[in-house]
Amino acid sequence: MNHPLYLPPAVLLLTGLAVKAPSITRSWKDPNSRATWFVLLCAAAVFISVMPGNIRRINSITGVPNFAAPWTYSLINAFCGACLTMIITWREEPSPRRTRRIAWAWTGYGSVIAALWLTFLLAEVPSERVYDLDTYYATTPWMREHIVLYLLGYLTSTVVSAWMIRTWIPHVSGHWLKTGLICLQSGYALGVAFVAAKALAIAARWAGADWDTLNTGAAPLFALLGGSLVAVGFILPVAGPFLQTRLRDQILHWSLLPLCRAVESVAPSSAKAKVSRFAPVDLRLMQRQQHITDALLRLAPYFDEALYHQAYEQAATQHDANTSRALAGAAALRAALDAYAHRRPRTQDTHTPRIGPAITDHLAPISRAMTRPHRAEALLHNLPHDLAQRAP
């Protein structure tokens, strides 16, 4: 049976992999993309492998008692190498020095992983231990070195990464990157607590005492919380801007819907290209904005600039500037749409009429104001008599 505490970080990481898979595939030559992919992959593999039920499955499938130990510890140290690589890639511009540092990191952790398998092959560990392997075999020749080796590899990565981030944070201005780095720092602090709990429990076994609760109780909680924060720290700088842009575009797309419907009779049918509702939101937003722009071009001869300004002044007596601008825009466009319906242009000027930035720069709030047409109608009704007569 798998403990439910292991599921949230595993699901989070697998979701991160799924979300980033298309962009990572498209930009595979980018070192940042490759590093992101490998960090997420290793972290997901670690959390899936350390689930108690999966530990038993790995041992059962291979037919080797405790085979899950070198498997999981190798994944942990691969994750450590991936974390260092990711931080180096983020911090430094491409250069021979950066390439050398990444090569040294992988050489070091590749050596640790090789040593883990060697010490496991030399150790005698016939009894399967799912929860307390580190303390149960703490005094067993070669398995003792195996356990100490993986903890030292993890601690080294944690301390070095934390130091690199600490010296880097003051120079970071990006919101998402700084938030990610803070999550990483917190995760690495819990990583140190994880190693400390394990080391104290193992040292107690060496001294003939029993502090196994630190190994089976405290250490897994530190690992789960710390690993989750580290995963979030690596995901946020990459996925955060993407999700923020996507959410902003989606909100804007929704906001423009009332205005898009209001000008439906103005824009030509050919302006509406066939775009699936399942198309990317940025494409659907672009289509909606183009539809509104085309409609405003056709509506320009019927738009009354003086009516807009008078409506704004009237609204400003009761509302703030942004609300007044939105209400005035909604009222002026409503009047223009009525004039268009009756084919009564407002201007006879020879120059090409246009609707100015007072409308085009504030389409979203104007569109939201159109969801309450009675407010725009009341505003038109309260205008001075000469302007009210010009509003159909």
Protein Blocks (a to p, Z undefined) as FASTA:
>chain_A
ZZfklmmmmmmmmmmmmmmmmmmmmmmmpmklmmmmmmmmmmmmmmmmmpmklmmmmmmm
nopghklmmmmmmmmmmmmmmmmmmmmmmmpccdfklmmmmmmmmmmmmmmmmmmmmmmm
mpccfbccfklmmmmmmmgghklmmmmmmmmmmmmmmmmmmmmmmmmmmmpmbfklmmmm
mmmmmmmmmmmmmmmmmmmmmmmmmnopacklmmmmmmmmmmmmmmmmmmmmmmmmmmmm
mmmmmmmmmmmmmmmmmmmmmmmmmpcfklmccddfkbcfklmmmmmmmmmmmmmmmmmm
mpcfklmmmmmmmmmmmmcfklmmmmmmmmmmmmmmmmmmnopafbfcfbdcdddfklmm
mmmmmmmmmmmmmlmmmmmmmpcfklmmmpZZ
